[in-house]
């Protein structure tokens, strides 16, 4: 019990060093259609909490929940649906390139993220869905964005984020996302 109390006091006192905190929420949705039977549909939601240690430096902790559905039906073939769920826990260092009083506040960020992915494929000719093993990886992440200050505490935020993602067989690709949302300083 004493250890928990000591850890709580140390954690809370270290948080008091931060000048500001920022809570953010963003959403992204995209649909790409090739024809009425062949398309991709993706959606993601992100929540973030940032500790500002100065006016231009922050540590951002984020959680992203993303779902992707792919529908494929070749002419005369069976419908194949692939469902993928991805969870991303991120920790990034943010450098803001303008003072917090500016209307436009560009920023860059870099850090690490833990990706957790599961995928299930449904073939209309089979009775059983085919799941893939859940994949987990710790990967580098980076990005850039712009905040538009609406009030002293409310901003519109647009960002482009990239994760270096292993896709099997030693191959690495860049997963990326364009997001838009709101952030509140307190």
TALINDA-V524932 format. One line per field, one symbol per residue. psi: psi as a letter, one per 20 degrees, with the letter a starting at -180 (. if undefined). A space follows every 10 residues. Layout:
BEGIN
psi = ???
END
This chain:
BEGIN
psi = ghgggggggg ghhhhihphq qppqprqqpq pophahiorq oqqqpppqpq ooiahipqpp pqppoqpppp ppnqpjaqpp pppppppppq oqppopjqqi iqgpnqqqqq bqqppoqqpp pppiiqipqo qqqpppqpqq qrarappopg ahipqpppqo qppoppjqkj pproprppqq aqqpp.
END
